Amino acid sequence: METSHSHHLEIHSNSYLVKIKPEIKLISFFFIILSIAFLSLENNLTTIIQAVIVLSLLKVSKLKFNTYLKRLSIDIPFILFALFLPFVSKGNGEILTSLFNISIYKTGVNEMTSILIKITLCVTLAIILTATTSNIEIIYGLQKLKVSPLLVSIFSFAIRYIDVFIDEVKRVRVSMRSRGYSEKGFRTLKPLAFASGALLIRGYERGERVYNSMISRGFKGTLELKEREFKSSKLILLVSIFSIAVSTLDWFIT
């Protein structure tokens, strides 16, 4: 399988990260995300170090700041969830302050801070990875890391057909509007529900047709990709090891 198809998140640039082997990027970013997930926020220095690592990678990626902010909007649901924690997460019951006679708990504030920092840093790393790595390179990297061929195939088809499904939704919306549909009020939800159901059925039928077509052409559940040339980089591996070491030392110190 050889294709130049790239996903809509990819940004072609002369960034240093674009030229690195995808398997190195995947394993390095995984370790950095893992170190951030288990990061203790009691030590401000370790938090600052992890933030500097992520911001440095963002700088090296040469991703435009406006594009970064747009993609960071996926962080909004987590932010909304975190904002409620100071009011509902009591912990040991210690009250930090009150707002309009509503108690704000210290445990909730700490949990909110932890979620906001960790989620933002991890989402930023995901944005950097998708901006500097095409979908075919991600699949290539997963194969090099000896990930299950079945998972690699599922991931590959998901990337490809999510874009197809998005295009199908856009065509359906244009068709509905051309027939006088207007997204106003609860009454308009009924035709939207019918359209959503039709899309799901159409997607299932298309998937079945594609699968039968691939089987008839000799598909055995694995994707065969041609060898590609990328640059090896020990620097990003050292950065990920340093990130893990910082979090590990922080746990032993605290």
N, C-alpha and C positions, 0 to 999 in steps of 0.2 A: 504493500500500500504506500503510495507516494502522492502527496498532495501539498499544495501551497496554501490551502484554506486556512485562514487565521481568524481568531475570534474577535469580537467587537471591542474587547478590552485592551487588546494589544496596541502598543505605541511603538512604531518603528523609529529608532533614533540611533545615534552613535554612542550610546551609553556603554560603559565598560561591562555592565551586567548582561547586556544582550549577547555578548560573544562568549560568555562562560558556558561550560557544559551544563545542560539542564539538570542532570542528576546531582551535580555538585550544588546547584542552587536549591533544589528541592530538599536535599538532606540538611543543608546549612540553615535554610529558613525554618525547617521543621524544628531543629534544635534550638534556634533562637526563640521561636514561639513557645516551645516547651519550657524554656528557662523563664520566660515572662509569665507564663501561666502559673508557675510555682514560685513566683517572686514574692517575697515578704516585703510589704511596704513600710515596715517599722523602721527600716534603715533608709533614709533619704538618699544617701550616696549611691547605693546599688540601683535605686529607681532612676536616678539621674543618669547613671552609666548606661543602663538599658535603653533609656530614651535617646541618649546621644548615639548609640549604635544604630537604632532604627532611623533616626533623622539623618545620620551619615549615609545610610543606604538609600534613603529617599533623595538625598542630594546627588549621589552618584548615579542614580537611575535617570536623572535629567527629566523627570516628569514635571510638567507644568503645574504650578500651584493651583490654578483654577480647576484643572482636570482632577487633581488630587482631592480637592474639596468636594467636587461633585460626586466622586466615587466614595468619599468618606461618609456620604449621606446614608449609606447602608447601616451606619453606626447608630442612627437615630432611635430605632426601637429599643436598643440596649440602654441608651441614655434616658429615655422615658421611663423604662423599668427601674433604672438605678435611682431616679429622682424620688421615687416613692419609698425607698428603703429607710431613709432617716425617720420616717413617720411610723413605719410598721415593724421594723426589725428592732426589737427591744434588747435582745441579748441578756445582759445581767441587770437590765432595768435602769442603767445610769442615764440620767437626762442631761443633755448638753445645754439646751436652751429651749425656749418656747416661742412659737410663732402663732399669733391669733388664738391663744389658749390651746394650741396643739403642741404636744411634746415632741421634741426632736432628740432622738436617742443617739448616744455616742457610737454604739455598735453599728447602727444603721448608717451613720456618716462615714465610718471607716469602710464598711462594705460598699457604699456608693463610690467612694474614692477609688477603691481597689478595682471595681468593675469598669469605671470610666477610663482609668489609666491602662489597664491590661487589655481591654477590648479595643481601645483606640490604637494602641501599639501593634496588636496582632492584626487588626484590619489593615493598618498601614503596610505591614509586611506582605499581606495578601495582595494589596493593590500594586505594590512594587513588583511582585512576582508575575502577576498577570500582565503588567505593562511591559515587561522586558522578556517575556517568554511566550511564544506562540503555542497554540493548543497541540500541534503536532510535535513540538519540542517537549512539552510536558509529558505527552504519551511516550515519547522516545526515552525521556529521563526515567519514567516509571518502569519501563522495560529493562533499562540498564540497572535499576535497583532491584531487579528480580521480583517485582510485585506480581501477584497472581494474574495470569493472562486474562481470566474472566473479569476481574475488577478493571483491568486496563481497557478491555473492550467496552464494558459498560460505561466507563468514564469517557471514552472516546465518542461513543454514540450520543451520550448525554450532551456533551459540548456541541456536537454537530446539530442535533435536532432541537436543542433549546432555541437556537437562532432561527431554525425553520418554523418552530411553533410561534415564536414572537412575530415573525413575518406574517404567518397565517392569522394571528390575532389582529394585526394591523389591517389586513385585507377585509376581515369580517367587520371591523369597526367602520371602515370606509363604506362598505356595502350597506350597513345598517343606517348610517347617516344619510346616504343617498336615497334611502326609502323613508326619510322623515324622522328617524329615531333621534331623540334628544335625551341626554343624560340629566334629567331633572325630575326630582321627586321619587317617591317609593314605587309609583306605578311603572316606572321605566326599568325596575329591577327584574320584572318578569321576562321580558324579551332578552335581557342580558343573561338570565339564568338558562333560558332555552339555547342561546348561542354558545354559552360555556359548555353545556352538555353535548351539543353537536360537535364542538371542537374536541372534546375528550374522546368521543366515539370515533371521529375522523382520525385523530392521532393514533388511537389503538389500531384501527384498520390499516393505516399507512405503515405503522410499525410492523404489523404482521406481513404485509406485502413485501416490505423491504427485507425482512428476515427470510421469507421463503425464497426471494430472489437471490439473496446471498448464499443460502444453502444450495440452491441449484447451480451456483457458480463455484462450489467447492469450499465455501467458508467453513472452517473447523473450530471456530471460537477464539482464534488468535490472530493478531494483527502483525504482519511482517513489514517492518520498516527498514529502509535502506540505511546503511551506515552514514553518519554525518560527521562533519569536522567542526569541533568547537575547541576553544582555548581552555586549558586547565588552569585553575586558580587555587593556590594554597591560602591566599589572603582571606577569602571569604570563609574558608573552613576554619582558619585561625580565629576569625571574628566570632563564629558560632561557638567554638570551643571556649573562647574567653567569656562569652555570654553565659554558657552553662556553668563555668567555673565561678563567676561572680555570684550567681544565684545559689550555688552549692555552698560556697563559703559563707554567704549571708545566713543560710539556714543553720550552719554549725555555730556561727558567732552569736546569733540571737537565740 
